[in-house]
Amino acid sequence: MKLVPLGDKVVLKQLEAEETTKSGIVLPGQAKEKPQQAEVIAVGPGGIVDGKEVTMQVKVGDKVIYSKYAGTEVKLGEDEYIVVKQNDIVAIVED
């Protein structure tokens, strides 16, 4: 199965949560906060959305930071994805 986003939607795969803090403290499962960093898996075509021209600014493979409560969580097989609007992505992380 494959997710193909429509309009200005982007499919993200969340990056793994940190297991330990910078000082070396191991975090139990419940204490780990969901990271807001993800990798772009698929990008919609953009086009006219709500009467406005939308140009997609992210591409597959980009690492991004997205709004905390944004998107719809989707599970396909063993993998979990988040489908968000492009304007819910706040930054692209560059190395």
Backbone as XML, in Angstrom:
<?xml version="1.0"?>
<chain id="A" units="angstrom">
  <residue number="1" name="MET">
    <atom name="N" x="0.843" y="-1.192" z="0.000"/>
    <atom name="CA" x="0.000" y="0.000" z="0.000"/>
    <atom name="C" x="0.882" y="1.246" z="0.000"/>
  </residue>
  <residue number="2" name="LYS">
    <atom name="N" x="0.324" y="2.315" z="-0.554"/>
    <atom name="CA" x="1.084" y="3.552" z="-0.685"/>
    <atom name="C" x="0.141" y="4.718" z="-0.430"/>
  </residue>
  <residue number="3" name="LEU">
    <atom name="N" x="0.587" y="5.709" z="0.315"/>
    <atom name="CA" x="-0.212" y="6.909" z="0.545"/>
    <atom name="C" x="0.144" y="7.947" z="-0.509"/>
  </residue>
  <residue number="4" name="VAL">
    <atom name="N" x="-0.873" y="8.474" z="-1.187"/>
    <atom name="CA" x="-0.685" y="9.524" z="-2.186"/>
    <atom name="C" x="-1.495" y="10.728" z="-1.717"/>
  </residue>
  <residue number="5" name="PRO">
    <atom name="N" x="-0.832" y="11.773" z="-1.203"/>
    <atom name="CA" x="-1.554" y="12.932" z="-0.684"/>
    <atom name="C" x="-2.170" y="13.783" z="-1.788"/>
  </residue>
  <residue number="6" name="LEU">
    <atom name="N" x="-3.262" y="14.452" z="-1.476"/>
    <atom name="CA" x="-3.962" y="15.320" z="-2.413"/>
    <atom name="C" x="-3.731" y="16.782" z="-2.036"/>
  </residue>
  <residue number="7" name="GLY">
    <atom name="N" x="-3.866" y="17.673" z="-2.991"/>
    <atom name="CA" x="-3.774" y="19.108" z="-2.731"/>
    <atom name="C" x="-2.482" y="19.504" z="-2.054"/>
  </residue>
  <residue number="8" name="ASP">
    <atom name="N" x="-2.610" y="20.247" z="-0.949"/>
    <atom name="CA" x="-1.426" y="20.741" z="-0.242"/>
    <atom name="C" x="-1.051" y="19.849" z="0.946"/>
  </residue>
  <residue number="9" name="LYS">
    <atom name="N" x="-1.400" y="18.568" z="0.887"/>
    <atom name="CA" x="-1.109" y="17.641" z="1.984"/>
    <atom name="C" x="0.291" y="17.031" z="1.820"/>
  </residue>
  <residue number="10" name="VAL">
    <atom name="N" x="0.895" y="16.678" z="2.971"/>
    <atom name="CA" x="2.226" y="16.069" z="3.013"/>
    <atom name="C" x="2.162" y="14.877" z="3.956"/>
  </residue>
  <residue number="11" name="VAL">
    <atom name="N" x="2.740" y="13.743" z="3.558"/>
    <atom name="CA" x="2.805" y="12.555" z="4.413"/>
    <atom name="C" x="4.163" y="12.552" z="5.112"/>
  </residue>
  <residue number="12" name="LEU">
    <atom name="N" x="4.136" y="12.460" z="6.453"/>
    <atom name="CA" x="5.354" y="12.478" z="7.257"/>
    <atom name="C" x="5.514" y="11.170" z="8.018"/>
  </residue>
  <residue number="13" name="LYS">
    <atom name="N" x="6.747" y="10.761" z="8.234"/>
    <atom name="CA" x="7.051" y="9.628" z="9.115"/>
    <atom name="C" x="7.843" y="10.207" z="10.269"/>
  </residue>
  <residue number="14" name="GLN">
    <atom name="N" x="7.278" y="10.070" z="11.455"/>
    <atom name="CA" x="7.873" y="10.662" z="12.650"/>
    <atom name="C" x="9.220" y="10.027" z="12.964"/>
  </residue>
  <residue number="15" name="LEU">
    <atom name="N" x="10.189" y="10.850" z="13.336"/>
    <atom name="CA" x="11.497" y="10.344" z="13.742"/>
    <atom name="C" x="11.378" y="9.780" z="15.153"/>
  </residue>
  <residue number="16" name="GLU">
    <atom name="N" x="12.256" y="8.860" z="15.496"/>
    <atom name="CA" x="12.196" y="8.189" z="16.797"/>
    <atom name="C" x="12.455" y="9.167" z="17.948"/>
  </residue>
  <residue number="17" name="ALA">
    <atom name="N" x="11.765" y="8.953" z="19.068"/>
    <atom name="CA" x="11.954" y="9.761" z="20.269"/>
    <atom name="C" x="13.289" y="9.399" z="20.915"/>
  </residue>
  <residue number="18" name="GLU">
    <atom name="N" x="13.875" y="10.378" z="21.580"/>
    <atom name="CA" x="15.132" y="10.143" z="22.285"/>
    <atom name="C" x="14.913" y="9.164" z="23.436"/>
  </residue>
  <residue number="19" name="GLU">
    <atom name="N" x="15.808" y="8.206" z="23.568"/>
    <atom name="CA" x="15.731" y="7.225" z="24.650"/>
    <atom name="C" x="16.371" y="7.746" z="25.930"/>
  </residue>
  <residue number="20" name="THR">
    <atom name="N" x="17.366" y="8.632" z="25.770"/>
    <atom name="CA" x="18.056" y="9.185" z="26.941"/>
    <atom name="C" x="18.159" y="10.696" z="26.787"/>
  </residue>
  <residue number="21" name="THR">
    <atom name="N" x="18.305" y="11.381" z="27.919"/>
    <atom name="CA" x="18.508" y="12.826" z="27.886"/>
    <atom name="C" x="19.975" y="13.103" z="27.588"/>
  </residue>
  <residue number="22" name="LYS">
    <atom name="N" x="20.317" y="14.357" z="27.363"/>
    <atom name="CA" x="21.709" y="14.717" z="27.079"/>
    <atom name="C" x="22.622" y="14.390" z="28.250"/>
  </residue>
  <residue number="23" name="SER">
    <atom name="N" x="22.066" y="14.409" z="29.464"/>
    <atom name="CA" x="22.880" y="14.099" z="30.646"/>
    <atom name="C" x="22.979" y="12.600" z="30.907"/>
  </residue>
  <residue number="24" name="GLY">
    <atom name="N" x="22.318" y="11.772" z="30.069"/>
    <atom name="CA" x="22.453" y="10.329" z="30.188"/>
    <atom name="C" x="21.349" y="9.624" z="30.947"/>
  </residue>
  <residue number="25" name="ILE">
    <atom name="N" x="20.294" y="10.324" z="31.346"/>
    <atom name="CA" x="19.184" y="9.704" z="32.060"/>
    <atom name="C" x="18.306" y="8.954" z="31.062"/>
  </residue>
  <residue number="26" name="VAL">
    <atom name="N" x="18.039" y="7.680" z="31.343"/>
    <atom name="CA" x="17.199" y="6.866" z="30.460"/>
    <atom name="C" x="15.733" y="7.188" z="30.756"/>
  </residue>
  <residue number="27" name="LEU">
    <atom name="N" x="14.975" y="7.470" z="29.688"/>
    <atom name="CA" x="13.565" y="7.833" z="29.847"/>
    <atom name="C" x="12.673" y="6.610" z="29.664"/>
  </residue>
  <residue number="28" name="PRO">
    <atom name="N" x="11.706" y="6.393" z="30.579"/>
    <atom name="CA" x="10.732" y="5.319" z="30.365"/>
    <atom name="C" x="9.787" y="5.711" z="29.232"/>
  </residue>
  <residue number="29" name="GLY">
    <atom name="N" x="9.070" y="4.738" z="28.685"/>
    <atom name="CA" x="8.200" y="4.961" z="27.538"/>
    <atom name="C" x="7.224" y="6.102" z="27.691"/>
  </residue>
  <residue number="30" name="GLN">
    <atom name="N" x="6.593" y="6.252" z="28.863"/>
    <atom name="CA" x="5.568" y="7.280" z="29.047"/>
    <atom name="C" x="6.164" y="8.670" z="29.150"/>
  </residue>
  <residue number="31" name="ALA">
    <atom name="N" x="7.414" y="8.784" z="29.575"/>
    <atom name="CA" x="8.027" y="10.095" z="29.763"/>
    <atom name="C" x="8.537" y="10.676" z="28.453"/>
  </residue>
  <residue number="32" name="LYS">
    <atom name="N" x="8.674" y="9.833" z="27.444"/>
    <atom name="CA" x="9.176" y="10.317" z="26.162"/>
    <atom name="C" x="8.120" y="11.167" z="25.492"/>
  </residue>
  <residue number="33" name="GLU">
    <atom name="N" x="8.512" y="12.358" z="25.103"/>
    <atom name="CA" x="7.590" y="13.230" z="24.388"/>
    <atom name="C" x="7.701" y="12.921" z="22.902"/>
  </residue>
  <residue number="34" name="LYS">
    <atom name="N" x="6.568" y="12.896" z="22.220"/>
    <atom name="CA" x="6.599" y="12.647" z="20.779"/>
    <atom name="C" x="7.418" y="13.742" z="20.112"/>
  </residue>
  <residue number="35" name="PRO">
    <atom name="N" x="8.355" y="13.352" z="19.284"/>
    <atom name="CA" x="9.138" y="14.387" z="18.592"/>
    <atom name="C" x="8.276" y="15.101" z="17.565"/>
  </residue>
  <residue number="36" name="GLN">
    <atom name="N" x="8.593" y="16.358" z="17.315"/>
    <atom name="CA" x="7.872" y="17.118" z="16.309"/>
    <atom name="C" x="8.700" y="17.164" z="15.028"/>
  </residue>
  <residue number="37" name="GLN">
    <atom name="N" x="9.675" y="16.268" z="14.952"/>
    <atom name="CA" x="10.532" y="16.204" z="13.783"/>
    <atom name="C" x="10.162" y="14.962" z="12.985"/>
  </residue>
  <residue number="38" name="ALA">
    <atom name="N" x="10.109" y="15.104" z="11.663"/>
    <atom name="CA" x="9.693" y="13.986" z="10.819"/>
    <atom name="C" x="10.385" y="14.071" z="9.471"/>
  </residue>
  <residue number="39" name="GLU">
    <atom name="N" x="10.297" y="12.953" z="8.743"/>
    <atom name="CA" x="10.825" y="12.906" z="7.385"/>
    <atom name="C" x="9.651" y="12.920" z="6.417"/>
  </residue>
  <residue number="40" name="VAL">
    <atom name="N" x="9.782" y="13.678" z="5.335"/>
    <atom name="CA" x="8.732" y="13.760" z="4.319"/>
    <atom name="C" x="8.769" y="12.485" z="3.472"/>
  </residue>
  <residue number="41" name="ILE">
    <atom name="N" x="7.646" y="11.776" z="3.412"/>
    <atom name="CA" x="7.526" y="10.527" z="2.665"/>
    <atom name="C" x="6.868" y="10.755" z="1.304"/>
  </residue>
  <residue number="42" name="ALA">
    <atom name="N" x="5.856" y="11.633" z="1.258"/>
    <atom name="CA" x="5.158" y="11.928" z="0.004"/>
    <atom name="C" x="4.619" y="13.351" z="0.054"/>
  </residue>
  <residue number="43" name="VAL">
    <atom name="N" x="4.522" y="13.989" z="-1.102"/>
    <atom name="CA" x="4.060" y="15.379" z="-1.194"/>
    <atom name="C" x="2.946" y="15.469" z="-2.225"/>
  </residue>
  <residue number="44" name="GLY">
    <atom name="N" x="1.877" y="16.176" z="-1.877"/>
    <atom name="CA" x="0.780" y="16.393" z="-2.811"/>
    <atom name="C" x="1.188" y="17.323" z="-3.938"/>
  </residue>
  <residue number="45" name="PRO">
    <atom name="N" x="0.324" y="17.460" z="-4.943"/>
    <atom name="CA" x="0.673" y="18.261" z="-6.121"/>
    <atom name="C" x="0.567" y="19.768" z="-5.927"/>
  </residue>
  <residue number="46" name="GLY">
    <atom name="N" x="-0.055" y="20.225" z="-4.828"/>
    <atom name="CA" x="-0.268" y="21.662" z="-4.664"/>
    <atom name="C" x="-1.436" y="22.094" z="-5.517"/>
  </residue>
  <residue number="47" name="GLY">
    <atom name="N" x="-1.296" y="23.215" z="-6.239"/>
    <atom name="CA" x="-2.369" y="23.697" z="-7.105"/>
    <atom name="C" x="-3.245" y="24.717" z="-6.401"/>
  </residue>
  <residue number="48" name="ILE">
    <atom name="N" x="-4.497" y="24.784" z="-6.781"/>
    <atom name="CA" x="-5.438" y="25.734" z="-6.192"/>
    <atom name="C" x="-6.106" y="25.067" z="-4.990"/>
  </residue>
  <residue number="49" name="VAL">
    <atom name="N" x="-5.873" y="25.622" z="-3.794"/>
    <atom name="CA" x="-6.471" y="25.106" z="-2.565"/>
    <atom name="C" x="-7.183" y="26.269" z="-1.885"/>
  </residue>
  <residue number="50" name="ASP">
    <atom name="N" x="-8.481" y="26.126" z="-1.642"/>
    <atom name="CA" x="-9.307" y="27.186" z="-1.049"/>
    <atom name="C" x="-9.187" y="28.497" z="-1.824"/>
  </residue>
  <residue number="51" name="GLY">
    <atom name="N" x="-9.124" y="28.409" z="-3.144"/>
    <atom name="CA" x="-9.072" y="29.595" z="-3.983"/>
    <atom name="C" x="-7.716" y="30.262" z="-4.080"/>
  </residue>
  <residue number="52" name="LYS">
    <atom name="N" x="-6.682" y="29.676" z="-3.495"/>
    <atom name="CA" x="-5.342" y="30.271" z="-3.533"/>
    <atom name="C" x="-4.372" y="29.303" z="-4.194"/>
  </residue>
  <residue number="53" name="GLU">
    <atom name="N" x="-3.427" y="29.853" z="-4.941"/>
    <atom name="CA" x="-2.387" y="29.035" z="-5.575"/>
    <atom name="C" x="-1.410" y="28.571" z="-4.504"/>
  </residue>
  <residue number="54" name="VAL">
    <atom name="N" x="-1.174" y="27.250" z="-4.418"/>
    <atom name="CA" x="-0.249" y="26.693" z="-3.435"/>
    <atom name="C" x="0.898" y="26.008" z="-4.167"/>
  </residue>
  <residue number="55" name="THR">
    <atom name="N" x="2.122" y="26.479" z="-3.898"/>
    <atom name="CA" x="3.317" y="25.857" z="-4.445"/>
    <atom name="C" x="3.952" y="25.051" z="-3.322"/>
  </residue>
  <residue number="56" name="MET">
    <atom name="N" x="4.232" y="23.787" z="-3.574"/>
    <atom name="CA" x="4.806" y="22.928" z="-2.547"/>
    <atom name="C" x="6.275" y="23.295" z="-2.334"/>
  </residue>
  <residue number="57" name="GLN">
    <atom name="N" x="6.649" y="23.523" z="-1.068"/>
    <atom name="CA" x="7.999" y="23.968" z="-0.741"/>
    <atom name="C" x="8.846" y="22.861" z="-0.125"/>
  </residue>
  <residue number="58" name="VAL">
    <atom name="N" x="8.240" y="21.714" z="0.154"/>
    <atom name="CA" x="8.997" y="20.585" z="0.703"/>
    <atom name="C" x="9.052" y="19.491" z="-0.349"/>
  </residue>
  <residue number="59" name="LYS">
    <atom name="N" x="10.035" y="18.599" z="-0.212"/>
    <atom name="CA" x="10.159" y="17.492" z="-1.145"/>
    <atom name="C" x="10.427" y="16.210" z="-0.368"/>
  </residue>
  <residue number="60" name="VAL">
    <atom name="N" x="10.222" y="15.089" z="-1.012"/>
    <atom name="CA" x="10.437" y="13.791" z="-0.383"/>
    <atom name="C" x="11.878" y="13.708" z="0.115"/>
  </residue>
  <residue number="61" name="GLY">
    <atom name="N" x="12.041" y="13.240" z="1.357"/>
    <atom name="CA" x="13.369" y="13.105" z="1.949"/>
    <atom name="C" x="13.746" y="14.245" z="2.873"/>
  </residue>
  <residue number="62" name="ASP">
    <atom name="N" x="13.037" y="15.392" z="2.783"/>
    <atom name="CA" x="13.318" y="16.515" z="3.686"/>
    <atom name="C" x="13.022" y="16.121" z="5.126"/>
  </residue>
  <residue number="63" name="LYS">
    <atom name="N" x="13.812" y="16.630" z="6.057"/>
    <atom name="CA" x="13.517" y="16.495" z="7.479"/>
    <atom name="C" x="12.878" y="17.817" z="7.898"/>
  </residue>
  <residue number="64" name="VAL">
    <atom name="N" x="11.717" y="17.736" z="8.553"/>
    <atom name="CA" x="10.954" y="18.936" z="8.876"/>
    <atom name="C" x="10.510" y="18.935" z="10.332"/>
  </residue>
  <residue number="65" name="ILE">
    <atom name="N" x="10.133" y="20.117" z="10.801"/>
    <atom name="CA" x="9.506" y="20.275" z="12.112"/>
    <atom name="C" x="8.080" y="20.737" z="11.839"/>
  </residue>
  <residue number="66" name="TYR">
    <atom name="N" x="7.115" y="20.091" z="12.509"/>
    <atom name="CA" x="5.705" y="20.415" z="12.264"/>
    <atom name="C" x="5.021" y="20.818" z="13.566"/>
  </residue>
  <residue number="67" name="SER">
    <atom name="N" x="3.869" y="21.469" z="13.443"/>
    <atom name="CA" x="3.105" y="21.923" z="14.606"/>
    <atom name="C" x="2.725" y="20.747" z="15.493"/>
  </residue>
  <residue number="68" name="LYS">
    <atom name="N" x="2.719" y="20.965" z="16.786"/>
    <atom name="CA" x="2.542" y="19.898" z="17.774"/>
    <atom name="C" x="1.256" y="19.092" z="17.607"/>
  </residue>
  <residue number="69" name="TYR">
    <atom name="N" x="0.130" y="19.747" z="17.394"/>
    <atom name="CA" x="-1.147" y="19.030" z="17.338"/>
    <atom name="C" x="-1.696" y="18.936" z="15.919"/>
  </residue>
  <residue number="70" name="ALA">
    <atom name="N" x="-0.825" y="19.016" z="14.935"/>
    <atom name="CA" x="-1.257" y="19.030" z="13.535"/>
    <atom name="C" x="-1.439" y="17.625" z="12.987"/>
  </residue>
  <residue number="71" name="GLY">
    <atom name="N" x="-2.270" y="17.529" z="11.970"/>
    <atom name="CA" x="-2.335" y="16.330" z="11.161"/>
    <atom name="C" x="-3.245" y="15.220" z="11.629"/>
  </residue>
  <residue number="72" name="THR">
    <atom name="N" x="-3.282" y="14.197" z="10.789"/>
    <atom name="CA" x="-4.073" y="12.998" z="11.026"/>
    <atom name="C" x="-3.129" y="11.813" z="11.044"/>
  </residue>
  <residue number="73" name="GLU">
    <atom name="N" x="-3.178" y="11.027" z="12.120"/>
    <atom name="CA" x="-2.305" y="9.861" z="12.219"/>
    <atom name="C" x="-2.925" y="8.696" z="11.454"/>
  </residue>
  <residue number="74" name="VAL">
    <atom name="N" x="-2.098" y="8.010" z="10.661"/>
    <atom name="CA" x="-2.540" y="6.893" z="9.820"/>
    <atom name="C" x="-1.584" y="5.732" z="10.037"/>
  </residue>
  <residue number="75" name="LYS">
    <atom name="N" x="-2.141" y="4.519" z="10.157"/>
    <atom name="CA" x="-1.300" y="3.336" z="10.313"/>
    <atom name="C" x="-1.522" y="2.424" z="9.113"/>
  </residue>
  <residue number="76" name="LEU">
    <atom name="N" x="-0.429" y="2.108" z="8.413"/>
    <atom name="CA" x="-0.465" y="1.176" z="7.289"/>
    <atom name="C" x="0.469" y="0.037" z="7.622"/>
  </residue>
  <residue number="77" name="GLY">
    <atom name="N" x="-0.083" y="-1.117" z="7.884"/>
    <atom name="CA" x="0.746" y="-2.255" z="8.299"/>
    <atom name="C" x="1.407" y="-1.951" z="9.624"/>
  </residue>
  <residue number="78" name="GLU">
    <atom name="N" x="2.709" y="-2.040" z="9.675"/>
    <atom name="CA" x="3.467" y="-1.757" z="10.896"/>
    <atom name="C" x="3.886" y="-0.299" z="10.996"/>
  </residue>
  <residue number="79" name="ASP">
    <atom name="N" x="3.775" y="0.450" z="9.909"/>
    <atom name="CA" x="4.264" y="1.828" z="9.869"/>
    <atom name="C" x="3.169" y="2.823" z="10.222"/>
  </residue>
  <residue number="80" name="GLU">
    <atom name="N" x="3.567" y="3.876" z="10.944"/>
    <atom name="CA" x="2.645" y="4.951" z="11.289"/>
    <atom name="C" x="3.088" y="6.222" z="10.587"/>
  </residue>
  <residue number="81" name="TYR">
    <atom name="N" x="2.125" y="6.940" z="10.035"/>
    <atom name="CA" x="2.396" y="8.171" z="9.310"/>
    <atom name="C" x="1.500" y="9.279" z="9.842"/>
  </residue>
  <residue number="82" name="ILE">
    <atom name="N" x="1.865" y="10.518" z="9.513"/>
    <atom name="CA" x="1.048" y="11.678" z="9.847"/>
    <atom name="C" x="0.823" y="12.438" z="8.546"/>
  </residue>
  <residue number="83" name="VAL">
    <atom name="N" x="-0.441" y="12.751" z="8.244"/>
    <atom name="CA" x="-0.768" y="13.533" z="7.057"/>
    <atom name="C" x="-1.104" y="14.945" z="7.538"/>
  </residue>
  <residue number="84" name="VAL">
    <atom name="N" x="-0.323" y="15.931" z="7.074"/>
    <atom name="CA" x="-0.501" y="17.322" z="7.496"/>
    <atom name="C" x="-0.648" y="18.219" z="6.272"/>
  </residue>
  <residue number="85" name="LYS">
    <atom name="N" x="-1.213" y="19.404" z="6.485"/>
    <atom name="CA" x="-1.209" y="20.427" z="5.442"/>
    <atom name="C" x="0.192" y="21.032" z="5.415"/>
  </residue>
  <residue number="86" name="GLN">
    <atom name="N" x="0.585" y="21.526" z="4.255"/>
    <atom name="CA" x="1.921" y="22.112" z="4.160"/>
    <atom name="C" x="2.103" y="23.267" z="5.143"/>
  </residue>
  <residue number="87" name="ASN">
    <atom name="N" x="1.049" y="24.054" z="5.399"/>
    <atom name="CA" x="1.226" y="25.197" z="6.317"/>
    <atom name="C" x="1.339" y="24.772" z="7.782"/>
  </residue>
  <residue number="88" name="ASP">
    <atom name="N" x="1.178" y="23.466" z="8.090"/>
    <atom name="CA" x="1.442" y="22.967" z="9.453"/>
    <atom name="C" x="2.923" y="22.645" z="9.643"/>
  </residue>
  <residue number="89" name="ILE">
    <atom name="N" x="3.690" y="22.661" z="8.564"/>
    <atom name="CA" x="5.133" y="22.459" z="8.659"/>
    <atom name="C" x="5.768" y="23.816" z="8.918"/>
  </residue>
  <residue number="90" name="VAL">
    <atom name="N" x="6.525" y="23.921" z="10.016"/>
    <atom name="CA" x="7.065" y="25.220" z="10.410"/>
    <atom name="C" x="8.507" y="25.443" z="9.955"/>
  </residue>
  <residue number="91" name="ALA">
    <atom name="N" x="9.263" y="24.354" z="9.665"/>
    <atom name="CA" x="10.655" y="24.528" z="9.251"/>
    <atom name="C" x="11.175" y="23.275" z="8.582"/>
  </residue>
  <residue number="92" name="ILE">
    <atom name="N" x="12.176" y="23.476" z="7.715"/>
    <atom name="CA" x="12.924" y="22.368" z="7.136"/>
    <atom name="C" x="14.259" y="22.320" z="7.867"/>
  </residue>
  <residue number="93" name="VAL">
    <atom name="N" x="14.665" y="21.142" z="8.325"/>
    <atom name="CA" x="15.922" y="20.978" z="9.057"/>
    <atom name="C" x="17.013" y="20.658" z="8.039"/>
  </residue>
  <residue number="94" name="GLU">
    <atom name="N" x="18.035" y="21.521" z="7.982"/>
    <atom name="CA" x="19.147" y="21.304" z="7.069"/>
    <atom name="C" x="20.384" y="20.916" z="7.854"/>
  </residue>
  <residue number="95" name="ASP">
    <atom name="N" x="21.177" y="19.988" z="7.298"/>
    <atom name="CA" x="22.416" y="19.569" z="7.960"/>
    <atom name="C" x="23.564" y="20.472" z="7.584"/>
  </residue>
</chain>
